[in-house]
Amino acid sequence: MSNIKMIPFGGVRENGKNMYAVEVKDKIFILDCGLKYPENELMGIDFVIPDWSYLDDLADKIVGVFLTQGHADAIGALPYFLAEFDVPVFGSELSIALAKLAVKRNKESKKFNDFHVVDENTEIDFDDVTVSFFPTTHSIPDTLGIVLATPDGQIVYTGDFKFDQAATKGYQTDLARLAQIGQEGVLLLLSDSAGSEITGASSRETDIRQYIEDTFENSMSRIIVASVASNILRVQQILDAAHNTNRKVVLSGSDIEQIVQTALDLELLTLPTDDILIKLDEANQLPDDEVVILVTGRMGEPIKSLLAIANDEDPDIKFKEGDLVFVTTTPSHAVETVMQKAKDAIYKADAEVKFIADDLNPSGHASQNDEQLMLNLLHPKYFVPIQGEYRMLHQHEVLAEEVGVDPDNIFIMSRGDVLTYTDGDFHLGEKVNAGNVMIDGTGVGDIGNIVLRDRRILSEDGIFVVVATIDRKKKKIVARPQITSRGFVFVKTNRQLMKQSAGLVEEVVQENLNQKDFDWGTLKQEVRDKLNRFLFNQTKRHPVILPVIMEINQHPKRKNRSNKSADEPTANDQAKEKKHRGRGRGKKKNKN
């Protein structure tokens, strides 16, 4: 009997950031490696990736990363993972092509090239574990589910999926293969829960295609279409609708241009005519009713791009009176506030906004009916709902119970929970560290809760800077403290508050100078504490307080001695630290 462990590093009780580790004996299989867009309160953060530090000491056990599809929630964190773990990556042709684009943009992993293309006919033998795949329907072609066949039964990871009986080639689910997997016995099922609140059936893509074309046909204005860059199916529908309504299409953004070219090279996207795509300067010469501008964004999220255009922050595209802004995606929960701001700004620009989600359900995720169909096809003994916030996971649990899954065999997990299979049963046991790693620009993990707290305080209450100059030998203040405030109060109308604050700082500094054991850290902390209490009593606000204490020496024989800041009292306080991090190389075995 095998010792099996399953650990979610993301994708549970949250939207996106899918990453699951399945450990069978001495081998670890990584299922997807995605990111998520930050919540509104994560100020300045570009996106969030999983914290996989638990795997640092287990690198030699990792046999590979197995991808289900090419969206950011499945491949977005891969460049950062491969910078630490030199292991092979397996995925469909399009998933691998998009993964290569993502990896190439990261200087730490751009030389990585251990990629392997798989399809529904591929089986990879890792001694006592065999990995195979099955096609599913999603908004991007070549989407695959993953099966790990272990000595104790099959572990199935659906990835993102839905059922669409009218799906075209490249997007079709193999129902016969799913039924076969179910007949062979499924020990554990990890299934997509993002659409568990959707009642009834999801909209068919044929209906969505017709809706887009009707919108184009009925509009006499220029149309700015917002879509996720990697939603190849939606891009195809937009191109076809533009062709059928005698319009040309402008691709806005480097992400969409690269993705479209990659899909064209793989023949997963077709151009209705060779001249359907034009540049923006060409579009400016055409009548408005012959132009479609397809807007995406960095990592494919288009809503922030719309806000930038509406605020005149885009150097190329400007909204004008009569434009129709057509949002063909369902915005993620993380950008709801941005979406409302963008919508308001678009109307201010005298443009109109239309959401496809107001009339149809364009989601690429399974509805309640779809989720129960998947459960009925696979008949899992144990079930873990994944990919969704807690309420979605809970609803999926209810749906599973309705089709006969034992409630005791359903686990709603948190990041870092370890689901362990021993003595013929799964149970929750230990917990490992699996938090969030913030990506801000080129910084990886250098933004933590303290920095985020300071950013939030700065945005709400501003900053309060106090500068004082002292002569420590003479135990006196050379110059009265100077106060500078930004985003806290208007100085000219609060002169009395500034004066009282300066007097308080002067008292605290003098008290510390008079003490026998003078300490720079103690001095600055006391300034912060007393000034914080005083300012809160006066204003009910907590600004970030930054004390700057400078020291001079007025001894005539030491004229060349320069000022020192409180943060650097001596030249010997500086130190260099080098951190060495070992990287293990995973073992790869591939027998097709």
VEXDREN-2710 file (C-alpha; in Angstrom, 1 decimal):
% VEXDREN-2710
k/r/px/py/pz
1/MET/0.0/0.0/0.0
2/SER/1.4/3.4/-1.0
3/ASN/1.9/6.4/1.2
4/ILE/0.2/9.2/-0.7
5/LYS/0.1/12.9/0.2
6/MET/-1.7/15.8/-1.6
7/ILE/-0.9/19.4/-0.7
8/PRO/-2.5/22.4/-2.2
9/PHE/-0.1/25.4/-2.4
10/GLY/-2.9/27.5/-4.0
11/GLY/-6.2/27.3/-5.7
12/VAL/-8.3/26.6/-2.6
13/ARG/-10.4/29.2/-0.8
14/GLU/-9.2/31.7/-3.5
15/ASN/-9.6/32.3/-7.2
16/GLY/-6.5/31.3/-9.3
17/LYS/-3.0/30.4/-8.2
18/ASN/-3.6/26.7/-8.9
19/MET/-0.8/24.5/-7.7
20/TYR/-1.1/21.0/-6.1
21/ALA/1.6/18.6/-5.1
22/VAL/0.9/14.9/-5.1
23/GLU/3.5/12.8/-3.4
24/VAL/3.5/9.0/-4.0
25/LYS/6.2/7.2/-2.2
26/ASP/9.4/9.0/-3.1
27/LYS/8.1/11.0/-6.1
28/ILE/6.4/14.4/-6.1
29/PHE/4.1/15.4/-9.0
30/ILE/3.4/19.2/-9.4
31/LEU/-0.1/19.8/-11.0
32/ASP/-0.2/23.3/-12.5
33/CYS/1.9/26.3/-11.3
34/GLY/-0.3/29.4/-11.5
35/LEU/-0.7/32.9/-10.2
36/LYS/-3.6/35.1/-9.2
37/TYR/-4.3/38.8/-9.5
38/PRO/-4.1/40.7/-6.3
39/GLU/-7.0/41.6/-4.1
40/ASN/-7.9/45.3/-4.0
41/GLU/-6.1/45.9/-0.7
42/LEU/-2.7/44.6/-2.0
43/MET/-1.6/48.0/-3.1
44/GLY/1.0/48.1/-5.8
45/ILE/1.3/44.3/-6.1
46/ASP/1.2/43.0/-9.7
47/PHE/0.3/39.5/-8.9
48/VAL/0.6/36.7/-6.3
49/ILE/2.3/33.3/-6.6
50/PRO/2.4/30.3/-4.2
51/ASP/5.0/29.9/-1.5
52/TRP/6.6/26.6/-2.3
53/SER/9.4/26.8/0.3
54/TYR/8.3/23.5/1.7
55/LEU/9.7/21.8/-1.5
56/ASP/13.2/23.3/-1.1
57/ASP/14.5/20.2/0.8
58/LEU/12.5/17.9/-1.5
59/ALA/13.8/19.0/-4.9
60/ASP/15.2/15.6/-5.7
61/LYS/11.8/14.0/-5.4
62/ILE/10.1/16.3/-7.9
63/VAL/9.6/14.4/-11.2
64/GLY/8.0/17.3/-13.1
65/VAL/5.4/19.9/-13.5
66/PHE/2.2/18.9/-15.3
67/LEU/0.1/21.6/-16.9
68/THR/-3.6/21.5/-17.7
69/GLN/-3.8/24.6/-19.9
70/GLY/-2.1/27.9/-20.8
71/HIS/-4.0/30.5/-18.8
72/ALA/-2.1/32.5/-16.1
73/ASP/-3.9/30.7/-13.3
74/ALA/-2.2/27.5/-14.5
75/ILE/1.2/28.6/-15.8
76/GLY/1.8/32.2/-14.5
77/ALA/4.1/31.2/-11.6
78/LEU/6.1/28.7/-13.7
79/PRO/9.0/31.1/-14.5
80/TYR/9.6/31.6/-10.8
81/PHE/9.3/27.9/-10.0
82/LEU/11.8/26.9/-12.7
83/ALA/14.3/29.5/-11.4
84/GLU/14.5/27.3/-8.3
85/PHE/13.7/23.8/-9.5
86/ASP/15.3/22.3/-12.6
87/VAL/12.6/19.8/-13.4
88/PRO/10.8/18.9/-16.7
89/VAL/7.5/20.5/-17.7
90/PHE/4.7/18.5/-19.4
91/GLY/1.7/20.0/-21.2
92/SER/-0.2/20.2/-24.5
93/GLU/1.3/21.8/-27.5
94/LEU/-0.3/25.2/-26.9
95/SER/0.3/25.1/-23.1
96/ILE/4.0/24.4/-23.6
97/ALA/4.2/27.2/-26.3
98/LEU/2.6/29.7/-23.9
99/ALA/4.7/28.5/-21.0
100/LYS/7.8/29.1/-23.1
101/LEU/6.7/32.7/-23.7
102/ALA/6.3/33.2/-20.0
103/VAL/9.6/31.6/-19.1
104/LYS/11.5/33.6/-21.8
105/ARG/10.4/36.9/-20.2
106/ASN/12.0/36.0/-16.8
107/LYS/15.7/36.5/-16.7
108/GLU/16.2/33.9/-14.0
109/SER/14.7/31.1/-16.0
110/LYS/14.8/32.2/-19.6
111/LYS/17.5/29.5/-20.5
112/PHE/15.3/26.7/-19.3
113/ASN/14.3/24.3/-22.1
114/ASP/13.2/21.0/-20.6
115/PHE/9.7/21.1/-22.1
116/HIS/7.7/18.0/-23.2
117/VAL/4.5/18.0/-25.4
118/VAL/1.8/15.5/-24.4
119/ASP/-1.7/14.8/-25.6
120/GLU/-4.6/12.5/-24.7
121/ASN/-2.8/9.5/-26.1
122/THR/0.3/10.0/-24.0
123/GLU/1.2/7.8/-21.0
124/ILE/4.3/8.5/-18.9
125/ASP/5.6/5.7/-16.7
126/PHE/7.3/6.8/-13.5
127/ASP/7.9/3.2/-12.2
128/ASP/4.9/2.6/-9.9
129/VAL/3.0/5.7/-11.1
130/THR/1.7/6.3/-14.6
131/VAL/0.6/9.7/-15.8
132/SER/-2.0/10.1/-18.5
133/PHE/-4.3/12.8/-19.8
134/PHE/-7.8/13.5/-21.1
135/PRO/-9.1/16.4/-23.2
136/THR/-11.6/18.8/-21.6
137/THR/-13.6/21.9/-22.8
138/HIS/-12.3/25.3/-21.7
139/SER/-11.9/28.8/-23.2
140/ILE/-8.5/27.8/-24.5
141/PRO/-7.8/24.9/-26.8
142/ASP/-5.6/21.9/-25.9
143/THR/-6.9/21.8/-22.3
144/LEU/-6.1/18.6/-20.5
145/GLY/-7.1/16.8/-17.3
146/ILE/-4.5/14.7/-15.5
147/VAL/-4.7/11.2/-14.2
148/LEU/-2.1/9.7/-11.8
149/ALA/-2.5/5.9/-11.7
150/THR/-1.1/4.7/-8.4
151/PRO/-1.0/1.1/-6.9
152/ASP/-3.9/2.2/-4.7
153/GLY/-6.1/3.8/-7.4
154/GLN/-6.3/6.8/-9.7
155/ILE/-5.9/10.4/-8.7
156/VAL/-7.7/12.7/-11.1
157/TYR/-7.2/16.4/-11.5
158/THR/-9.8/18.0/-13.8
159/GLY/-8.2/21.4/-14.2
160/ASP/-10.6/24.1/-15.5
161/PHE/-13.4/22.5/-17.4
162/LYS/-17.0/22.7/-18.6
163/PHE/-19.2/20.5/-20.8
164/ASP/-20.4/21.9/-24.2
165/GLN/-22.0/19.5/-26.6
166/ALA/-21.5/21.9/-29.5
167/ALA/-17.8/22.5/-28.8
168/THR/-15.6/22.6/-31.9
169/LYS/-12.5/20.5/-32.6
170/GLY/-9.7/21.3/-30.1
171/TYR/-12.2/22.2/-27.4
172/GLN/-14.2/18.9/-27.1
173/THR/-14.4/16.8/-24.0
174/ASP/-13.8/13.0/-24.4
175/LEU/-16.8/11.7/-22.5
176/ALA/-15.9/8.1/-23.4
177/ARG/-12.4/8.5/-21.9
178/LEU/-13.9/10.0/-18.7
179/ALA/-16.3/7.1/-18.4
180/GLN/-13.4/4.6/-18.8
181/ILE/-11.4/6.4/-16.1
182/GLY/-14.5/6.1/-13.8
183/GLN/-14.9/2.4/-14.5
184/GLU/-11.3/1.8/-13.6
185/GLY/-11.9/3.4/-10.2
186/VAL/-11.0/6.9/-9.0
187/LEU/-9.5/7.0/-5.5
188/LEU/-9.3/10.8/-5.3
189/LEU/-10.8/13.6/-7.4
190/LEU/-9.7/17.2/-7.5
191/SER/-12.4/19.1/-9.4
192/ASP/-12.9/22.7/-10.5
193/SER/-15.4/24.6/-8.3
194/ALA/-15.2/28.1/-9.9
195/GLY/-18.7/27.8/-11.4
196/SER/-20.4/26.0/-8.6
197/GLU/-22.8/28.9/-8.1
198/ILE/-23.9/28.9/-11.7
199/THR/-27.3/27.2/-11.9
200/GLY/-28.5/25.6/-15.0
201/ALA/-26.2/25.2/-18.0
202/SER/-23.4/27.4/-19.1
203/SER/-24.0/29.3/-22.4
204/ARG/-23.0/27.3/-25.4
205/GLU/-20.1/28.8/-27.4
206/THR/-22.2/28.8/-30.5
207/ASP/-24.7/31.1/-28.7
208/ILE/-21.8/33.3/-27.5
209/ARG/-20.4/33.5/-31.1
210/GLN/-23.8/34.7/-32.4
211/TYR/-24.2/37.2/-29.6
212/ILE/-20.8/38.8/-30.4
213/GLU/-21.7/39.0/-34.1
214/ASP/-25.1/40.5/-33.4
215/THR/-23.4/43.1/-31.2
216/PHE/-21.0/44.0/-34.0
217/GLU/-23.8/44.1/-36.6
218/ASN/-26.0/46.4/-34.6
219/SER/-23.4/48.9/-33.7
220/MET/-22.5/51.8/-36.1
221/SER/-19.6/53.0/-33.9
222/ARG/-16.0/51.9/-33.3
223/ILE/-15.9/48.9/-31.0
224/ILE/-13.3/48.4/-28.3
225/VAL/-13.5/44.7/-27.2
226/ALA/-12.0/43.7/-23.8
227/SER/-10.9/40.1/-23.6
228/VAL/-8.4/37.9/-21.8
229/ALA/-5.4/37.5/-24.1
230/SER/-5.1/33.8/-23.7
231/ASN/-8.8/33.1/-24.3
232/ILE/-8.1/31.8/-27.9
233/LEU/-11.7/30.8/-28.4
234/ARG/-13.0/34.3/-27.7
235/VAL/-10.3/35.8/-30.0
236/GLN/-11.5/33.5/-32.8
237/GLN/-15.1/34.5/-32.3
238/ILE/-14.1/38.2/-32.4
239/LEU/-12.1/37.8/-35.6
240/ASP/-15.0/35.8/-37.2
241/ALA/-17.6/38.4/-36.1
242/ALA/-15.4/41.3/-37.4
243/HIS/-15.0/39.6/-40.8
244/ASN/-18.8/38.9/-41.1
245/THR/-19.6/42.5/-40.3
246/ASN/-16.9/44.0/-42.6
247/ARG/-14.7/45.2/-39.9
248/LYS/-10.9/45.1/-39.3
249/VAL/-9.3/44.2/-36.0
250/VAL/-6.5/46.0/-34.2
251/LEU/-4.6/44.0/-31.5
252/SER/-3.6/46.2/-28.6
253/GLY/-0.7/45.0/-26.5
254/SER/2.4/42.8/-26.9
255/ASP/0.8/39.9/-24.9
256/ILE/-2.1/39.4/-27.3
257/GLU/0.2/39.8/-30.4
258/GLN/2.5/37.0/-29.1
259/ILE/-0.3/34.7/-28.1
260/VAL/-2.2/35.2/-31.4
261/GLN/0.9/34.5/-33.4
262/THR/1.7/31.4/-31.3
263/ALA/-1.9/30.1/-31.8
264/LEU/-1.6/30.8/-35.6
265/ASP/1.7/28.9/-35.8
266/LEU/0.1/25.9/-34.1
267/GLU/-3.0/26.2/-36.4
268/LEU/-5.2/26.6/-33.3
269/LEU/-6.4/30.0/-34.6
270/THR/-7.3/30.9/-38.1
271/LEU/-7.6/34.3/-39.8
272/PRO/-10.8/34.7/-41.9
273/THR/-8.8/36.8/-44.3
274/ASP/-5.1/37.7/-44.6
275/ASP/-5.9/41.4/-44.1
276/ILE/-8.3/41.1/-41.1
277/LEU/-5.5/42.4/-38.7
278/ILE/-4.4/46.0/-39.1
279/LYS/-2.3/48.5/-37.2
280/LEU/-3.8/51.3/-35.2
281/ASP/-2.7/54.0/-37.6
282/GLU/-4.4/52.2/-40.4
283/ALA/-7.6/51.9/-38.3
284/ASN/-7.5/55.7/-37.7
285/GLN/-8.0/56.1/-41.5
286/LEU/-11.1/54.0/-41.6
287/PRO/-14.7/54.8/-40.7
288/ASP/-15.6/54.0/-37.1
289/ASP/-18.1/51.3/-38.1
290/GLU/-15.3/49.3/-39.8
291/VAL/-13.0/49.1/-36.8
292/VAL/-12.6/46.7/-33.8
293/ILE/-9.9/47.2/-31.3
294/LEU/-9.1/44.2/-29.2
295/VAL/-7.8/45.3/-25.8
296/THR/-6.1/42.9/-23.3
297/GLY/-3.7/43.6/-20.5
298/ARG/-0.5/42.5/-18.9
299/MET/-0.9/38.8/-18.1
300/GLY/-4.1/39.0/-20.1
301/GLU/-6.3/40.9/-17.6
302/PRO/-8.1/43.6/-19.7
303/ILE/-10.0/45.6/-17.1
304/LYS/-7.0/47.7/-15.9
305/SER/-6.2/48.4/-19.5
306/LEU/-9.7/49.8/-20.0
307/LEU/-9.3/52.1/-16.9
308/ALA/-5.9/53.3/-18.3
309/ILE/-7.5/54.2/-21.6
310/ALA/-10.4/56.0/-19.9
311/ASN/-8.0/58.0/-17.7
312/ASP/-6.0/59.0/-20.8
313/GLU/-3.0/57.0/-19.6
314/ASP/-2.7/54.9/-22.7
315/PRO/-0.3/56.5/-25.2
316/ASP/-2.1/55.1/-28.3
317/ILE/-5.8/54.5/-27.7
318/LYS/-8.3/57.2/-26.6
319/PHE/-12.0/56.8/-26.1
320/LYS/-14.2/59.1/-28.1
321/GLU/-17.9/59.9/-28.2
322/GLY/-20.0/57.1/-29.4
323/ASP/-17.5/54.3/-28.9
324/LEU/-18.9/50.9/-27.7
325/VAL/-16.8/49.2/-25.1
326/PHE/-17.7/45.6/-25.3
327/VAL/-16.5/43.4/-22.3
328/THR/-16.5/39.8/-23.4
329/THR/-15.0/38.3/-20.3
330/THR/-16.3/37.8/-16.8
331/PRO/-14.0/40.1/-14.6
332/SER/-12.4/38.3/-11.7
333/HIS/-13.5/39.2/-8.2
334/ALA/-10.1/40.7/-7.6
335/VAL/-10.8/43.6/-10.0
336/GLU/-14.4/44.4/-9.2
337/THR/-13.5/47.8/-7.8
338/VAL/-11.3/48.6/-10.8
339/MET/-14.1/47.5/-13.1
340/GLN/-16.6/49.9/-11.5
341/LYS/-14.0/52.7/-11.8
342/ALA/-13.4/51.9/-15.4
343/LYS/-17.1/51.7/-16.2
344/ASP/-17.6/55.2/-14.6
345/ALA/-14.6/56.7/-16.5
346/ILE/-15.8/55.2/-19.8
347/TYR/-19.2/56.9/-19.4
348/LYS/-17.5/60.2/-18.6
349/ALA/-15.7/59.8/-21.9
350/ASP/-19.1/59.7/-23.6
351/ALA/-18.6/56.0/-24.6
352/GLU/-21.0/53.1/-24.0
353/VAL/-20.3/49.9/-22.1
354/LYS/-21.8/46.5/-22.8
355/PHE/-21.1/43.3/-20.8
356/ILE/-21.7/40.0/-22.4
357/ALA/-22.2/38.6/-18.9
358/ASP/-25.4/40.7/-18.5
359/ASP/-27.2/38.5/-21.0
360/LEU/-25.2/35.2/-21.2
361/ASN/-22.9/33.1/-19.0
362/PRO/-19.6/33.2/-20.9
363/SER/-17.7/31.4/-18.1
364/GLY/-15.2/28.7/-19.1
365/HIS/-15.9/26.9/-15.8
366/ALA/-18.4/24.1/-15.0
367/SER/-21.9/24.9/-13.9
368/GLN/-23.6/22.9/-11.2
369/ASN/-25.0/20.5/-13.8
370/ASP/-21.5/20.1/-15.3
371/GLU/-19.9/19.5/-11.9
372/GLN/-22.4/16.8/-11.0
373/LEU/-21.9/15.1/-14.4
374/MET/-18.2/15.0/-13.8
375/LEU/-18.8/13.4/-10.4
376/ASN/-21.2/10.8/-12.0
377/LEU/-18.8/9.9/-14.7
378/LEU/-15.8/9.4/-12.4
379/HIS/-17.5/8.0/-9.2
380/PRO/-14.6/9.1/-6.9
381/LYS/-14.2/7.5/-3.5
382/TYR/-12.7/10.7/-2.0
383/PHE/-13.3/14.2/-3.3
384/VAL/-11.6/17.6/-2.9
385/PRO/-13.3/20.6/-4.4
386/ILE/-10.6/23.1/-5.7
387/GLN/-10.3/26.4/-7.6
388/GLY/-12.7/28.8/-5.8
389/GLU/-13.4/30.7/-2.7
390/TYR/-14.8/28.9/0.3
391/ARG/-18.5/29.4/-0.6
392/MET/-17.8/27.8/-4.0
393/LEU/-16.0/24.9/-2.5
394/HIS/-18.8/24.4/0.0
395/GLN/-21.4/24.5/-2.8
396/HIS/-19.5/21.9/-4.7
397/GLU/-19.4/19.8/-1.5
398/VAL/-23.2/20.0/-1.4
399/LEU/-23.5/19.0/-5.1
400/ALA/-21.2/16.0/-4.5
401/GLU/-23.3/14.8/-1.6
402/GLU/-26.4/15.0/-3.8
403/VAL/-24.9/12.5/-6.3
404/GLY/-23.9/10.1/-3.5
405/VAL/-20.4/10.9/-2.4
406/ASP/-19.9/10.1/1.2
407/PRO/-19.8/13.3/3.2
408/ASP/-17.0/11.9/5.4
409/ASN/-14.9/11.5/2.2
410/ILE/-15.1/15.1/1.1
411/PHE/-12.4/17.5/2.2
412/ILE/-12.5/21.3/1.9
413/MET/-8.8/22.2/2.3
414/SER/-6.8/25.2/3.0
415/ARG/-3.4/26.1/1.6
416/GLY/-0.7/24.0/3.2
417/ASP/-3.1/21.3/4.5
418/VAL/-1.7/17.8/4.0
419/LEU/-4.2/15.1/2.9
420/THR/-2.5/11.8/3.7
421/TYR/-3.5/8.3/2.6
422/THR/-2.5/5.6/5.0
423/ASP/-4.1/2.3/6.0
424/GLY/-6.7/2.6/3.2
425/ASP/-8.1/6.0/4.2
426/PHE/-7.4/9.7/3.5
427/HIS/-7.2/12.0/6.5
428/LEU/-6.1/15.5/7.2
429/GLY/-3.0/15.6/9.3
430/GLU/0.0/18.0/9.4
431/LYS/0.2/21.4/7.8
432/VAL/3.0/22.9/5.9
433/ASN/3.9/26.5/5.2
434/ALA/2.1/27.6/2.0
435/GLY/1.4/31.3/2.1
436/ASN/1.6/33.9/-0.6
437/VAL/4.6/35.4/-2.4
438/MET/4.0/38.9/-3.7
439/ILE/5.4/40.0/-7.1
440/ASP/5.9/43.8/-7.4
441/GLY/7.8/44.8/-10.5
442/THR/11.0/42.8/-10.6
443/GLY/10.8/42.0/-6.9
444/VAL/9.9/38.5/-5.9
445/GLY/8.9/38.0/-2.3
446/ASP/10.4/41.2/-1.0
447/ILE/7.0/42.6/-0.2
448/GLY/5.5/41.3/3.0
449/ASN/2.7/42.2/5.4
450/ILE/4.7/45.0/7.0
451/VAL/5.3/46.8/3.7
452/LEU/1.7/46.3/2.6
453/ARG/0.6/47.7/6.0
454/ASP/2.8/50.8/5.5
455/ARG/1.4/51.2/1.9
456/ARG/-2.1/51.1/3.2
457/ILE/-1.4/53.6/6.0
458/LEU/0.4/55.9/3.6
459/SER/-2.7/55.8/1.3
460/GLU/-5.1/56.5/4.2
461/ASP/-3.2/58.7/6.7
462/GLY/-0.1/59.9/4.9
463/ILE/3.4/60.4/6.2
464/PHE/4.8/62.7/9.0
465/VAL/8.6/63.4/8.8
466/VAL/10.4/65.1/11.7
467/VAL/14.1/66.1/11.4
468/ALA/16.3/67.1/14.4
469/THR/20.0/67.9/14.6
470/ILE/21.9/67.2/17.9
471/ASP/25.3/67.5/19.4
472/ARG/25.6/64.4/21.5
473/LYS/28.8/65.4/23.3
474/LYS/27.3/68.7/24.5
475/LYS/23.9/67.0/25.1
476/LYS/21.9/69.6/23.3
477/ILE/19.7/70.1/20.3
478/VAL/21.5/72.3/17.7
479/ALA/18.4/73.1/15.6
480/ARG/14.7/73.1/16.5
481/PRO/12.9/70.0/14.9
482/GLN/11.6/70.6/11.4
483/ILE/8.3/69.0/10.4
484/THR/7.2/67.9/7.0
485/SER/3.9/66.3/6.2
486/ARG/2.5/64.7/3.1
487/GLY/-1.0/63.3/2.8
488/PHE/-1.7/63.9/6.5
489/VAL/-2.8/67.5/7.1
490/PHE/-2.4/70.7/5.2
491/VAL/0.6/72.4/7.0
492/LYS/-0.4/76.0/6.5
493/THR/-3.8/75.6/8.2
494/ASN/-2.3/73.5/11.0
495/ARG/0.6/75.5/12.2
496/GLN/-0.3/75.0/15.9
497/LEU/-0.3/71.3/15.5
498/MET/3.1/71.4/13.8
499/LYS/4.5/73.7/16.5
500/GLN/3.2/71.4/19.3
501/SER/4.6/68.3/17.5
502/ALA/8.0/70.0/17.2
503/GLY/8.0/70.9/20.9
504/LEU/7.1/67.3/21.8
505/VAL/9.9/65.9/19.7
506/GLU/12.3/68.4/21.3
507/GLU/11.4/67.2/24.8
508/VAL/11.8/63.5/23.9
509/VAL/15.2/64.1/22.2
510/GLN/16.5/66.2/25.2
511/GLU/15.4/63.5/27.7
512/ASN/17.3/60.9/25.8
513/LEU/20.4/63.1/25.5
514/ASN/20.4/63.6/29.3
515/GLN/20.5/59.9/29.9
516/LYS/23.8/58.2/30.6
517/ASP/23.1/55.2/28.3
518/PHE/22.2/56.9/25.0
519/ASP/20.8/54.6/22.3
520/TRP/19.8/55.6/18.8
521/GLY/17.1/52.9/18.4
522/THR/15.5/53.9/21.7
523/LEU/15.5/57.5/20.8
524/LYS/13.8/57.1/17.4
525/GLN/11.2/54.6/18.8
526/GLU/10.2/57.0/21.6
527/VAL/9.8/59.8/19.1
528/ARG/7.5/57.5/17.1
529/ASP/5.5/56.3/20.0
530/LYS/4.9/59.7/21.7
531/LEU/4.3/61.5/18.4
532/ASN/1.9/58.8/17.3
533/ARG/-0.2/59.1/20.5
534/PHE/-0.2/62.9/20.3
535/LEU/-1.2/63.0/16.6
536/PHE/-4.0/60.4/17.1
537/ASN/-5.4/62.3/20.1
538/GLN/-5.5/65.5/17.9
539/THR/-6.6/64.1/14.6
540/LYS/-7.7/60.5/15.1
541/ARG/-5.3/59.4/12.4
542/HIS/-2.2/57.2/12.4
543/PRO/0.3/58.5/9.8
544/VAL/3.6/56.8/9.1
545/ILE/6.0/58.7/11.3
546/LEU/9.6/58.9/10.1
547/PRO/12.1/60.5/12.6
548/VAL/15.4/61.6/11.1
549/ILE/18.0/62.5/13.8
550/MET/21.3/63.9/12.6
551/GLU/24.4/64.3/14.7
552/ILE/27.1/67.0/14.4
553/ASN/30.3/67.6/16.4
554/GLN/31.2/71.2/16.9
555/HIS/34.7/70.6/18.3
556/PRO/37.1/73.0/16.5
557/LYS/39.8/70.4/16.1
558/ARG/37.5/68.1/14.1
559/LYS/36.2/70.4/11.4
560/ASN/36.1/67.6/8.7
561/ARG/33.8/65.3/10.6
562/SER/30.6/64.9/8.6
563/ASN/27.1/64.5/9.8
564/LYS/25.8/61.1/10.6
565/SER/22.2/59.9/10.4
566/ALA/20.5/58.1/13.2
567/ASP/20.4/55.0/11.1
568/GLU/24.2/55.0/10.6
569/PRO/25.9/56.1/13.9
570/THR/29.2/54.5/12.9
571/ALA/30.9/53.4/9.8
572/ASN/31.3/49.8/11.1
573/ASP/27.6/49.2/11.3
574/GLN/27.4/48.2/7.6
575/ALA/27.6/44.5/6.8
576/LYS/27.2/42.3/3.8
577/GLU/25.3/39.1/3.8
578/LYS/25.4/36.4/1.2
579/LYS/22.6/33.9/1.1
580/HIS/23.2/30.6/-0.7
581/ARG/20.3/28.5/-1.7
582/GLY/20.8/25.0/-3.0
583/ARG/18.9/23.7/-5.9
584/GLY/18.1/20.1/-6.4
585/ARG/17.6/18.5/-9.7
586/GLY/14.5/16.4/-10.1
587/LYS/14.6/13.0/-11.6
588/LYS/12.8/12.5/-14.9
589/LYS/11.5/9.2/-16.4
590/ASN/9.5/9.3/-19.5
591/LYS/8.3/6.1/-21.2
592/ASN/5.7/6.6/-23.8
END
